Amino acid sequence: MKIKIKYIALGLFLIDAIFIIINIKYRDQTLSVVPVLNQTKFFFFLGTLSFIAYLILLKQKKSLQLAAIITITSLSIAMYNNLRLAKDNYDRIQCLKGISEYFQYFENDSCSKIEKKFKEDVINGTIKYFQDEYNFDLEFEERLRDKYNVELVGISCTRYSAMNCYNDLVKDHIKKLKER
């Protein structure tokens, strides 16, 4: 039994160490992610210390079940947080890969810079409309695509204020076209 616990704890330790390194490397710099990563580090540290204590007591032929329980529990909690962070990081990275071709629209914070980009798009005939997953109007979007040849860009993973500004310019442009 003691050997099984040792190998289970060692396996959890190694997997957690790998995931912590990966999650630190690919972490998002927003505050909502950092506290979970700090919790993960804490539980990993606690599990590591209790694992060392368990191994020392095991060499001295003393059995301390509390150290084994703390080790397995702490490393399991760290594993759960690591897996959750890895999934969040993966989703964020995939989202950024999907929208990377549209970064030229998001890097401008002011609407005046967005207006310049919009005017270029009107001249080139490459107007885009950034769909909003929470506030969608299917009839309007179909009309944009079919009647006005506007490219619909579905981005549900992130929202930039520049997208709203650009969409407002598209709506104003369509209104002007209707009035003609």
N, C-alpha and C positions, 0 to 999 in steps of 0.2 A: 504493500500500500504506500509506503514512504517513497519508494522509487517511482511509482506512477505519479504521485503528486509532484515530485521533483521534475519529471519530464513534462508534465502538463504545464507547470509554472514556467519552465524553461522555454517551451514552445510559445506560450502566450507572451513571454518577455521578448523573444526574438521578433515575433510578428508585430507586436506593439512598437518596438524600436524602429522597424522598417516603416511602418505607417506614420509614426511621428515625424520621421525624417521627410517622408513624402509630403505630409500635410504642412510641415513648416515651409518646405520649398515652394509649394503651390498655393499657399494660403491667400485668401482675399484680405485686403488691408482694411476692410470695413470693420467697425466695432462689433457687429453682430456675430462675427465668426471667431474673433480672438478670445473671448471668455471661454468658449467651449474648448479651444485648443489649450488654454491655460489649465482648465480642469483636467484635460487628458494628461498633460504633463505632470500634474499633481498626483493623480492616481497611478501613473506609471512610476513616479518616484517612490510613492508609498509602497507599491507592489514590489519594486526593486529592493528597497530596504528590508521589507519583511521577508522577501525571498532569501536575501543574504543571511538574515537572522535565522531563518529556517535551516539553511545549509550548515551554518555554524553549529546550531543545536543538534543537527543530524549527525555531524562528525563526532560530537561529544556523546553520542548515543542517548541523547535526551529527546523525547518526543514532545513537541509543542504544537498541538493542533491549532491553536489560535493563530500562530504565525502562518501556517498553511492556509487557513481560512482567509486571513487578511490578504495574503499574497494572491490567491486565486480570485477573490472578489475584486480587489483593486485592479489587477491586470485585466479582468473581464470588463469592468466598467471602462477602463481606458480603451479596450478593444472596441466596445460599442461606440464610444465617442469618436474613435479613429475612423471606423467604418462610415459613420454618419458624415464626418468631415470630408472623407475621401469622395463620397457620393456628391456632396455639395460642391466640392472643388471641381470634380469631373463635369458636372452639369454647367457650372459657370464657365469653364474653359471651352466646352462645346458651344455654348451660347456665343461666346466672344469670337470663336472661329467662324460661326455662321454669319455674324454681322460685321466682320472685319472689313468687308468691301464697302460698307456704308459708314465707316468711321469718319470720313471726310464731312459727313453731315452732322456728326455728334461733337466734333472737336470745337465747333464754334458755339460759344456761350451766348453771344448777343444775336438778336433777331436781325440786326442790320447785316451781319456777315452771312447769315442764313439766306437773306433776301438776295444777295449777290449770287450765291450758289443756285438758288431757285431760278433766277433770271437766266443763268447759264443753261439750266436744265430745260427751261421753256424754249430757248433758242435751239438747243440740240434735240428737242423732242424726247427727252428722257426724264419726264416728271415721275416722281415716286410718291406713294402714299403709304405711310407707316401705320399699319393696322394696330388697333388697341384691343387687347383680348377682353377687357372689361367693359368697354364702351364701343360696341361695334354696331354698324348700320349696314346690313348686308345689301340692301337695295342700293344705297348710295355707293358702296364699294363696287358692286357689279356694274353700275352705271359708269363709274370712273374707268373701270377696266375696259368695258365693251364700247362705250360711246366716245370716251375721251382718250383712250389708249394710254392710261396711266398705269404704271407698274405698281402692283400691290406688294408690299413687303411685310410679311407676317413676322413680327418679332415679339414674342411673348415673354422672353426671359429678362428683359431689361427695358427701362424707359428713360429716355433723355429728354430734357426740356427742349432741346433743339428740335426734336421730332415733332413736338406739339406746335412749335413755331412754323416749321416747314409745312405741316398738315394744314394749319390755318391759311398759309399762303396758297396752298393747293385749292382749298375751299373757295377762297376769294377769287382765284383765277377761274374756277369753274362757274362761279356766279357771273363774272364778267362775260364769259363765253355764252352763257344762257341769255344774257341781256341783248346780245348782238343779233 
